[in-house]
């Protein structure tokens, strides 16, 4: 798959182990998991947006308490979210918002060709290294990223201790530029983002993986 080679190369075995542990942990928290609904929506669609900009806006840091979900699409940067269940509250809102914030800063890193400082607020050190490896790999291949990425919300499952957010990631309006030529991006695929609150109560991305076509 082109995605594994060009954009979101991860250690599949280790990520799978992390996600398995996350699901087991979620199942173990019966009080939260039993009362928490799974928010599931339909298939992905895509839309176009203006050319990217590297301007970074200040954003609030989500916690599970008193937080209402909002769409974090950034047309100037070149990233669009679709079917976000805005108005969602509680841990589900914090989890989905964290996933969106990561996708924004990950995309900013790919477009700018350098690690976004905003990743420090929303990811762990290990995840930042994954993004840095992607950026460095693109630079070594002489590739830059342009266009508009579209992430369509699919579901959130888990509990207030750990959650898995799934989105359909589409590069239909995005592409690489290499040697002055456009090169097609990766195929549309489901991305799974594991998020959980840190000791300070702030939700951060713990890991992500690329799944089936969507």
WOSUL-V583810 format. One record per residue. N is the residue number from 1. SS is DSSP state (~ for helix, > for strand, _ for the rest). PSI is psi in whole degrees, -180 to 180 (999 if undefined). OMEGA is omega as a letter, one per 20 degrees, with the letter a starting at -180 (* if undefined). Layout:
# WOSUL-V583810
n/ss/psi/omega
N/SS/PSI/OMEGA
N/SS/PSI/OMEGA
This chain:
# WOSUL-V583810
n/ss/psi/omega
1/_/137/a
2/~/-32/a
3/~/-44/a
4/~/-33/a
5/~/-33/a
6/~/-30/a
7/_/-48/a
8/_/48/a
9/_/121/r
10/_/161/r
11/_/101/a
12/~/-43/a
13/~/-47/a
14/~/-40/r
15/~/-40/r
16/~/-40/r
17/~/-41/r
18/~/-46/a
19/~/-38/r
20/~/-45/r
21/~/-38/a
22/~/-42/a
23/~/-41/r
24/~/-40/r
25/~/-42/a
26/~/-40/a
27/~/-28/a
28/~/-17/a
29/_/78/a
30/~/-37/a
31/~/-48/a
32/~/-46/a
33/~/-36/a
34/~/-33/a
35/~/-9/a
36/_/122/r
37/_/155/r
38/_/122/a
39/>/111/a
40/>/132/r
41/_/-179/a
42/_/-166/a
43/_/167/a
44/_/151/r
45/_/168/a
46/_/159/r
47/_/157/a
48/_/160/r
49/_/164/a
50/_/167/a
51/_/153/a
52/_/156/r
53/_/146/a
54/_/7/a
55/_/128/a
56/_/125/a
57/_/150/r
58/_/134/a
59/_/147/r
60/_/152/r
61/_/126/a
62/_/141/r
63/_/165/a
64/_/-18/a
65/_/126/r
66/_/31/a
67/_/126/r
68/_/132/a
69/_/138/r
70/_/156/r
71/_/128/a
72/_/25/r
73/_/143/r
74/>/88/a
75/_/-35/a
76/_/-38/r
77/_/-35/a
78/_/39/r
79/>/133/a
80/>/135/r
81/>/141/a
82/>/150/r
83/_/30/r
84/_/128/a
85/_/71/a
86/_/146/a
87/_/-13/r
88/_/143/a
89/_/180/r
90/~/-159/a
91/~/-31/r
92/~/-43/r
93/~/-45/r
94/~/-40/a
95/~/-48/a
96/~/-41/r
97/~/-41/r
98/~/-42/r
99/~/-43/r
100/~/-44/a
101/~/-40/r
102/~/-46/a
103/~/-39/r
104/~/-49/a
105/~/-30/r
106/~/-45/r
107/~/-40/r
108/~/-41/r
109/~/-42/a
110/~/-42/a
111/~/-43/a
112/~/-19/a
113/_/22/r
114/_/156/a
115/_/127/r
116/_/135/r
117/~/-24/a
118/~/-18/r
119/~/-27/a
120/~/-29/a
121/~/-15/a
122/_/-2/a
123/>/169/r
124/_/169/r
125/~/-41/a
126/~/-41/r
127/~/-39/r
128/~/-36/r
129/~/-38/r
130/~/-46/r
131/~/-43/r
132/~/-40/r
133/~/-39/r
134/~/-46/a
135/~/-45/r
136/~/-38/r
137/~/-42/r
138/~/-41/a
139/~/-43/a
140/~/-33/r
141/_/-4/a
142/_/29/a
143/>/140/r
144/>/161/a
145/>/134/a
146/>/167/r
147/>/-156/a
148/>/123/r
149/>/141/r
150/>/124/r
151/>/120/r
152/>/123/a
153/>/137/r
154/>/-52/a
155/>/163/r
156/>/132/r
157/>/153/r
158/>/-133/a
159/_/-175/r
160/_/-5/r
161/_/-34/r
162/_/141/a
163/>/153/r
164/>/120/r
165/>/133/r
166/>/136/r
167/>/154/r
168/>/117/a
169/>/125/a
170/>/131/r
171/>/25/a
172/>/-27/r
173/>/15/r
174/>/161/a
175/>/166/r
176/>/154/r
177/>/122/a
178/>/126/a
179/_/37/r
180/_/7/a
181/>/147/r
182/>/136/r
183/>/131/a
184/>/144/r
185/_/-171/a
186/_/162/r
187/_/156/r
188/_/134/a
189/>/156/r
190/>/133/r
191/>/137/a
192/>/122/a
193/>/119/r
194/>/123/a
195/>/151/r
196/>/159/r
197/>/142/r
198/_/180/a
199/_/-24/r
200/_/3/r
201/_/-8/r
202/_/132/r
203/>/138/r
204/>/154/r
205/>/131/r
206/>/-24/a
207/>/165/r
208/>/159/r
209/>/163/r
210/>/129/a
211/>/-140/a
212/>/162/r
213/>/154/r
214/_/999/*
